[in-house]
Amino acid sequence: MGELSNQLLVVTIFSYVLAMLAYAVEYAFGARSLVGQRVLALADAPPVEAVPVEAVPVAAAASTSSALSASASSSALSASASSSSALSSSALSSSSSSSSARSSSSSARSSSSSAPPPSSANISDFSDKSDSGASGLRWAGIVAVGLTVLGYLAHVGALVTRGIAADRAPWGNMYEFVMTATLVGVSAWLVVLFKWRNLRHLGLFVTLVASLLLAIAGMTLYVQVGPLVPALQSYWLVIHVGAASIASGIFLVGFVAAAMHLIRMGYDQGKRNFPYSLGERIPQADVLERVTFRVHAFAFPVWTFGVIAGAIWAEAAWGRYWNWDPKEVWSFIAWVVYACYLHARSTPSVSRRITSWIAVVGWLTMLVNLFGVNLVASGLHSYAGV
């Protein structure tokens, strides 16, 4: 089972990498890209029709002019006779036409007043009208989602077989924790994608982060399947580490959305250097900001529960709720940063740019807590196994 888990992890990484490439193809050449917009503009442009110029023969023009001059004299004689009758009939018709014109104008005013005003783009429904047109490379996005689902299934299989081989919950060391956190992150991304399909371009960055984390875990953090150290043989492992893994994976998706929000805001303000040049092909800034908030609002209570569960486990194992261990300190720092994000997000005077930067800083504290504390610092939580 342990070898099967390793092989499934390789399949997972390759699937995420191929999905990332497919997302990149759609990102670069799809409907939102510069190439795709030009193709759609050419396809929607009306065809230009040539107007034929017909030549009028000289003889026909001469005969027409003579006919007109001949009929002019006869029409002049009959005009005086018909003028009196025309005046009487026109007087009657003018009164009726004026009344009908007034009625038609009043009906036109009523119809124009009852007609609803043109609706603006509603951002709360997370719809993006710019992606409604189908492009020739829409298949790339569909293939990318399919590869993401394939990698997700292989990811689940790798984690489950790892747990069966170890006969325990598969998050007893740093390698297994990274596997679990990335699995939760991809799960959260699939949920976001199912609800807001116009955010599919964010899959490029989610699969990029997931592939990098899994590659680092496989190359530098890998350890053989083995039993837990005595300090971790407790039911609190499932509760505390499970909650921390779930929150970390969801924070990953929130970090991607926050970073893309900052890039899109910079692009909307006229910045065209890298990475703001990427903002042309990602969803609107308001949409990304709201997704960022919803993801963090869901993950923060889970992280809070994980910190509280860790304190209870510490009291049961070491006799104290708080020991100022490096892992405990950085977990609390991350909690404070994300609490500041939610507080700033609910404060109207704080700009959305600042709140997104706070979310990015929160993810950086999570990385320090994951890699820096486990690989550099030493303390009571030195269970990385590397």
For each residue, the residues with C-beta under 8 A, 3 or more apart:
1: 4 5 161 162 164 165 225
2: 5 6 161 162 165 166 224 225
3: 6 7
4: 1 7 8 157 161
5: 1 2 8 9 157 158 159 161 162 165 225
6: 2 3 9 10 158
7: 3 4 10 11
8: 4 5 11 12 154 155 157 158 161
9: 5 6 12 13 154 155 158 179 214 218
10: 6 7 13 14 218
11: 7 8 14 15 151 154 158
12: 8 9 15 16 151 154 155 158 214
13: 9 10 16 17 151 211 214 215 218
14: 10 11 17 18 151
15: 11 12 18 19 147 148 150 151 154
16: 12 13 19 20 147 148 151 186 207 210 211 214
17: 13 14 20 21 207 211
18: 14 15 21 22 147
19: 15 16 22 23 144 145 147 148 151 203 207
20: 16 17 23 24 144 203 204 207 208 211
21: 17 18 24 25
22: 18 19 25 26 140 141 143 144 147
23: 19 20 26 27 140 141 144 200 201 203 204 207
24: 20 21 27 28 204
25: 21 22 28 29 30 137 140 144
26: 22 23 29 30 137 138 140 141 144 200 201
27: 23 24 30 32 33 201 204 281
28: 24 25 33 35 281
29: 25 26 33 35 36 135 137 140
30: 25 26 27 33 36 135 137 138 140 141 201 281
31: 36 37 40 130 131 133 134 135 138
32: 27 36 37 130 131 201 280 281 282
33: 27 28 29 30 36 37 280 281
34: 37 38 280
35: 28 29 38 39
36: 29 30 31 32 33 39 40 135 137
37: 31 32 33 34 40 41
38: 34 35 41 42
39: 35 36 42 43 135 136
40: 31 36 37 43 44 133 135
41: 37 38 44 45
42: 38 39 45
43: 39 40
44: 40 41
45: 41 42
46:
47:
48:
49:
50:
51:
52:
53:
54:
55:
56: 60 61
57: 60 61
58: 61 62
59: 62 63
60: 56 57 63 64
61: 56 57 58 64 65
62: 58 59 65 66
63: 59 60 66 67
64: 60 61 67 68
65: 61 62 68 69
66: 62 63 69 70
67: 63 64 70 71
68: 64 65 71 72
69: 65 66 72 73
70: 66 67 73 74
71: 67 68 74 75
72: 68 69 75 76
73: 69 70 76 77
74: 70 71 77 78
75: 71 72 78 79
76: 72 73 79 80
77: 73 74 80 81
78: 74 75 81 82
79: 75 76 82 83
80: 76 77 83
81: 77 78 84
82: 78 79 85 86
83: 79 80 86 87
84: 81 87 88
85: 82 88 89
86: 82 83 89 90
87: 83 84 90 91
88: 84 85 91 92
89: 85 86 92 93
90: 86 87 93 94
91: 87 88 94 95
92: 88 89 95 96
93: 89 90 96 97
94: 90 91 97 98
95: 91 92 98 99
96: 92 93 99 100
97: 93 94 100 101
98: 94 95 101 102
99: 95 96 102 103
100: 96 97 103 104
101: 97 98 104 105
102: 98 99 105 106
103: 99 100 106 107
104: 100 101 107 108
105: 101 102 108 109
106: 102 103 109 110
107: 103 104 110 111
108: 104 105 111 112
109: 105 106 112 113
110: 106 107 113 114
111: 107 108 114 115
112: 108 109 115
113: 109 110
114: 110 111
115: 111 112
116: 119
117:
118:
119: 116 122
120:
121: 127 129
122: 119 125 127
123: 126 284 286 287 290
124: 290
125: 122
126: 123 195 196 198 199 287 290 291
127: 121 122 198
128: 131 132 198 283 284 287
129: 121 132
130: 31 32
131: 31 32 128 198
132: 128 129
133: 31 40
134: 31 138
135: 29 30 31 36 39 40 138
136: 39
137: 25 26 29 30 36 140 141
138: 26 30 31 134 135 141 142
139: 142 143
140: 22 23 25 26 29 30 137 143 144
141: 22 23 26 30 137 138 144 145 200
142: 138 139 145 146
143: 22 139 140 146 147
144: 19 20 22 23 25 26 140 141 147 148 200 203
145: 19 141 142 148 149 193 200 203
146: 142 143 149 150
147: 15 16 18 19 22 143 144 150 151
148: 15 16 19 144 145 151 152 186 189 190 203 207
149: 145 146 152 153 190
150: 15 146 147 153 154
151: 11 12 13 14 15 16 19 147 148 154 155 186 207
152: 148 149 155 156 183 186 187 190
153: 149 150 156 157
154: 8 9 11 12 15 150 151 157 158
155: 8 9 12 151 152 158 159 179 182 183 186
156: 152 153 159 160 183
157: 4 5 8 153 154 160 161
158: 5 6 8 9 11 12 154 155 161 162 179
159: 5 155 156 162 163 170 176 179 180 183
160: 156 157 163 164 170
161: 1 2 4 5 8 157 158 164 165
162: 1 2 5 158 159 165 166 170 176 179 225
163: 159 160 166 167 168 169 170
164: 1 160 161 167
165: 1 2 5 161 162 225
166: 2 162 163 170 172 225 226 227
167: 163 164 227
168: 163 172 227 228
169: 163 172 237 238 241 242
170: 159 160 162 163 166 176 179 180
171: 176 177 179 180 237 241 242 245
172: 166 168 169 176 228 229 232 237 383 385
173: 176 177 221 223 383 384 385 386
174: 177 178 217 221 370 374 383 384 385 386
175: 178 179 217 221 222 223 385 386
176: 159 162 170 171 172 173 179 180
177: 171 173 174 180 181 241 244 245 370
178: 174 175 181 182 213 214 216 217 221 370
179: 9 155 158 159 162 170 171 175 176 182 183 214 217
180: 159 170 171 176 177 183 184 242 245 249
181: 177 178 184 185 213 245 248 249 252 370
182: 155 178 179 185 186 210 213 214 217 249 252
183: 152 155 156 159 179 180 186 187 249
184: 180 181 187 188 245 246 248 249 250
185: 181 182 188 189 206 209 210 248 249 250 252 253
186: 16 148 151 152 155 182 183 189 190 206 207 210 249
187: 152 183 184 190 191 249
188: 184 185 191 192 249 250 252 253 295
189: 148 185 186 192 193 202 203 206 253
190: 148 149 152 186 187 193 194
191: 187 188 194 195
192: 188 189 195 196 199 202 253 291 295
193: 145 189 190 196 197 199 200 203
194: 190 191 197
195: 126 191 192
196: 126 192 193 199 287 291
197: 193 194 200
198: 126 127 128 131 283 287
199: 126 192 193 196 202 283 287 288 291
200: 23 26 141 144 145 193 197 203
201: 23 26 27 30 32 204 281 282 283
202: 189 192 199 205 206 256 257 260 282 283
203: 19 20 23 144 145 148 189 193 200 206 207
204: 20 23 24 27 201 207 208
205: 202 208 209 256 259 260
206: 185 186 189 202 203 209 210 252 253 256
207: 16 17 19 20 23 148 151 186 203 204 210 211
208: 20 204 205 211 212
209: 185 205 206 212 213 252 255 256
210: 16 182 185 186 206 207 213 214 252
211: 13 16 17 20 207 208 214 215
212: 208 209 215 216
213: 178 181 182 209 210 216 217
214: 9 12 13 16 178 179 182 210 211 217 218
215: 13 211 212 218 219
216: 178 212 213 219 220 221
217: 174 175 178 179 182 213 214 220 221 222
218: 9 10 13 214 215 221 222
219: 215 216 222
220: 216 217 386
221: 173 174 175 178 216 217 218 384 385 386
222: 175 217 218 219
223: 173 175 226 385 386
224: 2
225: 1 2 5 162 165 166
226: 166 223
227: 166 167 168
228: 168 172 232 233 237
229: 172 232 233 383
230: 233
231: 317 383
232: 172 228 229 237 383
233: 228 229 230 237
234: 237 313 316 317
235: 238 239
236: 239 240 309 312 313 316
237: 169 171 172 228 232 233 234 240 241 242
238: 169 235 241 242
239: 235 236 242 243 309 313
240: 236 237 243 244 306 309 310 313
241: 169 171 177 237 238 244 245 306
242: 169 171 180 237 238 239 245 246
243: 239 240 246 247 302 303 305 306 309
244: 177 240 241 247 248 303 306 310 331
245: 171 177 180 181 184 241 242 248 249
246: 184 242 243 249 250 299 302 306
247: 243 244 250 251 299 300 302 303 306
248: 181 184 185 244 245 251 252 303 366 370
249: 180 181 182 183 184 185 186 187 188 245 246 252 253
250: 184 185 188 246 247 253 254 295 298 299 302
251: 247 248 254 255 295 296 299 303 338 362 363 366
252: 181 182 185 188 206 209 210 248 249 255 256 363
253: 185 188 189 192 206 249 250 256 257 295
254: 250 251 257 258 292 295 296 299 359 363
255: 209 251 252 258 259 359 360 362 363
256: 202 205 206 209 252 253 259 260
257: 202 253 254 260 261 288 291 292 295
258: 254 255 261 262 288 292 356 357 359 360 363
259: 205 255 256 262 263 356 360
260: 202 205 256 257 263 264 279 282 283 288
261: 257 258 264 265 285 288 289 292 352 356
262: 258 259 265 266 353 356 357 360
263: 259 260 266 267 275 276 278 279 282
264: 260 261 267 268 279 282 283 284 285 288
265: 261 262 268 269 279 285 352 353 356
266: 262 263 269 271 276 279
267: 263 264 270 271 272 276 277 278 279 280
268: 264 265 279 285
269: 265 266
270: 267
271: 266 267 276
272: 267 276 277
273: 276 277
274: 277 278
275: 263 278
276: 263 266 267 271 272 273 279
277: 267 272 273 274 280
278: 263 267 274 275 281 282
279: 260 263 264 265 266 267 268 276 282
280: 32 33 34 267 277
281: 27 28 30 32 33 201 278
282: 32 201 202 260 263 264 278 279 288
283: 128 198 199 201 202 260 264 287 288
284: 123 128 264 287 288
285: 261 264 265 268 288 289 352
286: 123 289 290
287: 123 126 128 196 198 199 283 284 290 291
288: 199 257 258 260 261 264 282 283 284 285 291 292
289: 261 285 286 292 293 352 355 356
290: 123 124 126 286 287 293 294
291: 126 192 196 199 257 287 288 294 295
292: 254 257 258 261 288 289 295 296 356 359
293: 289 290 296 297 345 355
294: 290 291 297 298
295: 188 192 250 251 253 254 257 291 292 298 299
296: 251 254 292 293 299 300 338 341 342 345 359 362
297: 293 294 300 342
298: 250 294 295 301 302
299: 246 247 250 251 254 295 296 302 303 338
300: 247 296 297 303 304 338 339 342
301: 298 304 305
302: 243 246 247 250 298 299 305 306
303: 243 244 247 248 251 299 300 306 307 334 335 338
304: 300 301 307 308 335
305: 243 301 302 308 309
306: 240 241 243 244 246 247 302 303 309 310
307: 303 304 310 311 331 332 335
308: 304 305 311 312
309: 236 239 240 243 305 306 312 313
310: 240 244 306 307 313 314 328 331
311: 307 308 314 315 321 322
312: 236 308 309 315 316 321
313: 234 236 239 240 309 310 316 317
314: 310 311 317 318 320 321 322 323 328 380
315: 311 312 318 319 320 321
316: 234 236 312 313
317: 231 234 313 314
318: 314 315 323 380
319: 315
320: 314 315 323
321: 311 312 314 315
322: 311 314 328
323: 314 318 320 328 380
324: 328 329
325: 328 329 379 380 381
326: 329 330 373 377 378 379 381
327: 330 331 369 373 374 379 380 381
328: 310 314 322 323 324 325 331 332 381
329: 324 325 326 332 333
330: 326 327 333 334 365 368 369 372 373
331: 244 307 310 327 328 334 335 369
332: 307 328 329 335 336
333: 329 330 336 337 365 369
334: 303 330 331 337 338 362 365 366 369
335: 303 304 307 331 332 338 339
336: 332 333 339 340
337: 333 334 340 341 358 361 362 365
338: 251 296 299 300 303 334 335 341 342 359 362
339: 300 335 336 342 343
340: 336 337 343 344 358
341: 296 337 338 344 345 355 358 359 362
342: 296 297 300 338 339 345 346
343: 339 340 346 347
344: 340 341 347 350 354 355 358
345: 293 296 341 342 350 355
346: 342 343
347: 343 344 350
348:
349:
350: 344 345 347 354 355
351: 354 355
352: 261 265 285 289 355 356
353: 262 265 356 357
354: 344 350 351 357 358
355: 289 293 341 344 345 350 351 352 358 359
356: 258 259 261 262 265 289 292 352 353 359 360
357: 258 262 353 354 360 361
358: 337 340 341 344 354 355 361 362
359: 254 255 258 292 296 338 341 355 356 362 363
360: 255 258 259 262 356 357 363 364
361: 337 357 358 364 365
362: 251 255 296 334 337 338 341 358 359 365 366
363: 251 252 254 255 258 359 360 366 367
364: 360 361 367 368
365: 330 333 334 337 361 362 368 369
366: 248 251 334 362 363 369 370
367: 363 364 370 371 372
368: 330 364 365 371 372 373
369: 327 330 331 333 334 365 366 372 373
370: 174 177 178 181 248 366 367 373 374
371: 367 368 374 375
372: 330 367 368 369 375 376 377
373: 326 327 330 368 369 370 376 377 379 381
374: 174 327 370 371 377 381 382 384 386
375: 371 372 384 386
376: 372 373
377: 326 372 373 374
378: 326 382
379: 325 326 327 373 382
380: 314 318 323 325 327
381: 325 326 327 328 373 374
382: 374 378 379
383: 172 173 174 229 231 232
384: 173 174 221 374 375
385: 172 173 174 175 221 223
386: 173 174 175 220 221 223 374 375
